[in-house]
Structures are given as structure tokens and as C-alpha cells.
């Protein structure tokens, strides 16, 4: 199901920063079930960052120390702050809410890292 809304992607130069925001309907929002995935052309979708049930966070090894997932200031939002972006970070980024029997997803937003 596609219910989540991501904003704002775009083009950024290598070494730059970008912040993605996910807005989730209040009836399904649960901070510790939220995460971000990405899918680059020709590759499988992969988990980038997520909250865990014990309030910890986990990250893809290649983005550790560069990306940060956090709760947004606005209600029912989750932020992915991306620093020191690299060309290999270029992908469609998807907000995710883990759920049973099926996860909720955003439509995806393109992030392009290029000079």
C-alpha cells in the first residue's frame, strides 16, 4: 500500500547535503516501525536507515556516519538527513512503515548526486 509521502529530493553535488521528509498518516504512524529504503537503477531495494523497537537505529554500512534518521518536528514525520553525499547514493528513496500483513510505502523520491 502506498500511503506515505516523501519530500524533497533533487539534484545535489558530491559532498553536499539533503534532507528527506516522510509524512505518515496518523492512524498508522509508529516511530519505531519507520525506515527509509533506496533503489538504484538495476539494483535491488535496500534498507538505508530505520528505527528499531528498542528505540535504537540501524544503518546501511555505506551510509553510517553520513546519514541520520530522526523524528521530524512536524507531527507524524520522519527525517533522513544525508550528508557528504556520493554519486553512489543516487537512487529512488522510499519511506517505509513496517506492518503486518504488508508494509506501507511512499511512492519514492529521486535523489541524484552529480556534479
C-alpha positions in Angstrom: 0.0 0.0 0.0 1.2 3.5 -0.8 0.2 5.9 1.8 3.4 7.7 2.9 4.5 10.9 1.2 8.2 11.7 0.8 9.7 15.2 0.1 12.0 16.7 -1.1 14.6 15.1 -3.4 16.5 16.5 -6.3 20.0 17.1 -7.6 22.9 17.7 -5.3 26.6 17.9 -5.8 29.0 15.3 -4.4 29.8 16.3 -0.8 26.5 18.1 -0.4 23.6 17.5 1.9 20.0 16.8 1.5 17.1 16.2 3.9 14.2 13.9 3.1 10.9 14.1 5.0 8.4 11.4 5.2 4.8 12.2 6.3 2.8 9.3 7.5 -1.0 9.2 8.2 -1.6 9.4 11.9 -3.6 6.3 12.1 -0.7 4.1 11.0 2.3 6.2 12.3 4.5 4.3 14.7 8.0 5.8 15.1 9.8 2.5 15.8 8.3 0.9 12.7 9.6 3.6 10.4 12.5 3.5 8.0 14.0 4.5 4.6 14.9 2.3 1.7 16.5 3.1 -1.6 16.7 1.5 -5.0 19.3 2.4 -7.6 18.9 1.6 -11.3 19.4 -2.1 -11.9 19.8 -2.9 -8.2 17.6 -4.3 -5.5 15.9 -2.1 -3.0 17.9 -1.9 0.2 17.4 -0.7 3.7 19.2 2.6 4.3 18.1 3.5 7.9 15.4 2.5 10.3 14.2 2.8 13.9 14.0 -0.4 15.9 11.6 -1.4 18.6 14.1 -0.8 21.3 14.4 2.8 20.2 17.7 2.2 18.6 18.6 3.0 14.9 20.3 0.9 12.3 22.0 2.0 9.1 23.4 0.5 5.9 27.1 0.2 6.4 27.9 2.5 3.4 25.9 5.4 4.9 26.9 5.1 8.6 28.3 8.4 9.9 26.8 10.3 6.9 23.1 9.7 7.2 20.8 10.2 10.2 17.2 9.1 10.7 15.2 11.1 13.2 11.7 12.1 14.2 10.6 15.3 12.4 9.4 18.4 14.2 6.0 18.2 12.4 3.6 15.6 13.6 3.9 12.0 12.2 7.0 12.8 10.2 10.4 11.1 9.9 13.5 12.8 8.6 16.5 11.3 6.7 19.4 13.8 6.9 22.0 12.9 4.3 25.5 14.5 4.5 28.7 14.0 2.4 26.6 12.6 -0.4 28.4 10.5 -3.0 27.4 9.6 -6.6 26.7 6.1 -5.5 24.0 7.4 -3.2 22.0 8.2 -6.3 18.7 6.3 -6.1 15.0 6.5 -5.6 14.4 6.8 -1.8 11.3 5.3 -0.2 9.8 5.8 3.1 8.6 2.6 4.8 6.3 1.7 7.7 6.7 -1.9 8.7 3.4 -3.6 9.2 1.6 -6.9 9.1 0.5 -8.4 6.8 2.0 -5.8 4.5 4.3 -2.7 4.8 3.2 0.8 3.9 5.3 2.6 1.3 5.8 6.0 -0.2 5.9 6.4 -4.0 9.6 7.2 -3.8 11.6 10.3 -4.5 14.6 10.6 -6.7 17.9 11.8 -5.3 20.7 12.4 -7.8 24.2 13.1 -6.7 26.2 14.5 -9.6 28.5 17.4 -10.5 
